Structures are given as structure tokens and as C-alpha cells.
Amino acid sequence: MEGESADLLRGGIHDALGLEEDDDDDDLLAQQVLFSTPKEDVARRRGGSQPGKRANKDRDFQARYKRFIQQYFAPNSVYDELDFRRRNRMSKSLFSRVLDGVLEADPQYFEQRPDATKRMGIHPMLKVTSALRVLAYAMSADALDENLEMSDTVIYNNVTHF
């Protein structure tokens, strides 16, 4: 059965690509292209504990979220509505609607979850803020690290899921 399906598949490839049966090099190349696993996926994987890998930077996501709320959303916030609009290119009410929409569209990624050590991860409000700032200002993710205390990888993931 297995040999039969491989023969059928090979025949289908030959027909689709207009190859002759005795063209072994083309057949081998077609099989390699179709059945090889992309090596770049393996090389691009990150994360996990590995010998020789640098320890994670200790970013205090909860404290950063509290500062963000104090800066923009608390009753006596440091920055007013105009500051928020200038920095985020939208009003607070529009930001709230965008946040709700993103949480509805991709709750799996944007929800706040505990990590392996049971510490809470990044709040959805900060994830959305990072994505909006990258898109609104064409900023590099690395430039936001100091302000939002997120790695460039996390920020790129936020933009991708946004």
C-alpha cells in the first residue's frame, strides 16, 4: 500500500510537472523538494532552557503594567488625553475598542497567562500598545524595549498576531 501510494504520488508529480519517467534526476529533486523539512524552521526556534544559553532578562511585567495604568488611565494620571492621543495616535476610547477587538480575534495569544514559574506574563494592553507603536511610528522593536520592557521577539510576535 505504501509503495503504491508513493508510485501514484510520483506519477502525479510527473504528470503535473510534465516529467518523463526515466528522468531520475528530476524525480529525485522533486521528491526532495516535496518531502524535505525546511531547516530554517528548526534553526529559527527559540526558547527553552539550553546549556550555554543566556538567562532571561528580569522584566517586571506587572510593575510595567501598573506604571502604564498610572501614566494614562488612573484618575490622576501623569499624562492626559492629548498626550495619550499623540503617543498612540488614537483616543483612549478607540484604544479600548481596538483592545477588545484584538482580544476577541485572537484570545489565545493576547490573554495574560502565567509562565512556567507561575509569574503572570505581559498584560494584553501592553501587547497591543507595542504593536500599535511599531505600526504607527515604524519603530524597531528594539527601540520599545526600554519603554515597554519587552524583548524584540515578543514585540514582533505582538505585531504578527495583531
N, C-alpha and C positions, 0 to 999 in steps of 0.2 A: 504494500500500500504506500509506504513512504517513498520507495523508488518510483512508483507510478506517479505520485503527485509531483515529484521533482522533475520527472520526464515531461509531464504535462505543463508544468510551470516553465521549464526550459523551452519547450516548444512554443508556448505562448510568448515568451520573450523574443524568440527567433522571429515569429510571425509579426509581432508588434514592431520590432526594430528592423525587419527586412533582412535578417542574417541568414546565411546558408548554414546547413547542418555541419559541414566539415570545417567551418571556420572556428577552430579550437581557441585561438587567442581572444577573439571577440566574445566567445561564450564564457571563457574564464573571467574576462574583465566584467562582463555583465553580471555574473554571479557575485563577484567581489563587491561590486557597487551595491547590489541589492541586499546582500546578506551580511555585509560588514557593519560592525557597530562603530558609530562615529567616535573617534578617540578624543575629540575636543570636549565632548560631554563629560568624559571621565576626568580630563585634566582641569576642567572648569569647576568641578565640585569643590565646595569649601566647607569648612566647619568640622566640628567633631574634635575630639581630643586625639592628638597625634604626637609622637615623640619629636622633639625639636621645634614644635610649633610654638609661636609666641603666645603668651597668655592674653585673654581678652582684656581690653581696657575697661576699667571700672567706671561705667557711666551710670549715674543715678537717675534712671528714667522717671521714677516717682517724684523726686525733687524737681526735676526739669519740668514736669507736667504742672506741679504746684506753682512754680515760678511763672509759667506761661499763663495760667489762670489769673494769678495776681497781677501780671502785666497787662492783660487785656480784658478779662471777664469778671473780675471781682468788683463789688460795689464802688470801692475807691481805688480803681485800677491805676497803675502807673501811667499807662498810655490811654488816650481817649479814642473815640470812634474814628476820628480823622487819621490818627496815627495807624490804627488798625487797617483802615482803607488804603492808606499809602503803602504800607508794608505788604499787604496781601492782595491789593488791587481788587478788593470787594468789601462790601459791608459785612458786619457781623451776622446779620440775618441771612444773607446769601451764603456765607461760610457755613452756617448751621445747616442750611438746606443741602449744600454740597456734601457735607459730612454725613448727613442722614442718607443721601443717595448712594454714596460710596459704601457705607455700611450695609445698605440693602443689597447692592450689586455684588459685593464680594465680602460677605461677613467672615468667611473662613480666614482670610488674610488679615483684614483690618481689625478684628476683635482683639482685645487685650488679653493675652494669655500668660500664664506663669511659665518660666523656663524650667530647666531640669533641676535647678536648686530651689524651686518654688518661689522665686522672686518674680514679681509681675513685670511683664515686658513693656514695650512702648505703647502709650495711650494712642487710640485712633486719631485723636485730634492732632497730635504731633506728627503722625504718619502723613495725614492729609496736608498739614501745613508744609511739610518738607516737599511733598510732590508739587504743591501749588507754587512754591517759591522757585523750585527748579524750572518749572514750566513758564512761570510769569516773567522771571528775570534771566532765563537761560544761564542759570548759575551752575557751576560744577557742584557735585555732591560734596566734595571735599571742603568747599567753602562754607557749607552749612554745618559742618561737624562742630565747630566751636560754639555756634549759637544754639543749635537744637540737640547737640550731644548724641548724634547718631553716626554710625560708620557710613562710609560712602556706599558700601554694598547694600546696607539696609535702605538708604535713600534711593538708590537705583531700583531696588525691589518695590519700594513705595510708588515710584513713578510708573513702573511697569504695571502694577496692579491697579493704579489709579485710572 
